[in-house]
Amino acid sequence: MTRPSDLSSTNGQVPLTNGEVPPHIVAEPEIEAPFPLPPGYLVHLPRRGRLFTRWSEPPRGRPTVVLLHGWMATADLNWFACYEPLAEHFGVIAPDHRGHGRGIRSRRWVRLADCADDVAELIETLGLGPVIAVGYSMGGPIAQLLWHRHRELVRGLVLCATARNFRGHPRDRILFALLEAAAGGMRTMPEPLRDSLRRRIPLVSSRESRTRDWARSQIARHDWRMVLEAGVSLGRFSSHEWVSFVDVPTAVVITERDRLVPPRRQVKLAAAIPGSTVHRVPGDHLVCATSPELFVPALLEACLLVADRSRA
């Protein structure tokens, strides 16, 4: 098993699984986070590329959770309040998805299936697994696909603020059609103009300047062409035909005041998975970041229950 000490920190080198070392990797300057975060590593995936992941090892005898963030977020923006509570009970890995933050860069169209395959190779490269896959919003489909495509790597699922599909309302279909047009435009746009638009995309605001600057530094790393393509792929996703075959312990965390992923869709997801448990949070779609005191206890309860059931 590869250990964190064997990988590069964000300013070092990343050894491959065969012991070779790729060219020196220099991290972009990073504003110190206003929250405690696990160590971060640039991990070379031999068949896919390099991505950034947070990683803390599990307490003895405990499983690892892989935290899969939502669309337009990063691992840190989505999970910053969850790292420490989860690390008391689990190993934690939290990668940035393709095009998001310090995730893999590619000229290929971004597919959620590729994001799931990235996570699978990350788990294998780090010598982990099977893991509990925890997906939030877009991370929910990625977690479902991880089970669907790499069943041997998954021992449980925790699905938060997510659904089996994201096109159930005419308004959603219009939104994703606009995203598809925008993503296509980004592919044909000259690079200087594309860079100019990226600089003008509104960033997260906060009353607290240190938090605001940190959030801006996270979002500034996005490749917006890839982020838009990920949004299009999210609109195309559906697990209706196979989600009922999920055969690992599953918990669904429902955000009860969610206007982006309506609670009724989250309830349908839970109903479709045999034996899944439901954990309700009185918050909206951003509750993981804006009201972690509401979200974290429900997430921790769900993860502990899935871990216990997966050992039975």
Secondary structure, 3 states (H helix, E strand, C coil): CCCHHHCECCCCCCCCCCCCCCCCCCCCCCCCCCCCCCCEEEEEECCCEEEEEEEECCCCCCCEEEEECCCCCCHHHHHCCCHHHHHCCCEEEEECCCCCCCCCCCCCCCCHHHHHHHHHHHHHHCCCCCEEEEEECCHHHHHHHHHHHCHHHEEEEEEECCCCECCCCHHHHHHHHHHHHHHHHHHHCCHHHHHHHHHHCCCCCCCCHHHHHHHHHHHCCCCHHHHHHHHHHHHHCECCCCHHHCCCCEEEEEECCCCCCCHHHHHHHHHHCCCCEEEEECCCCCHHHHCHHHHHHHHHHHHHHHHHHHHC
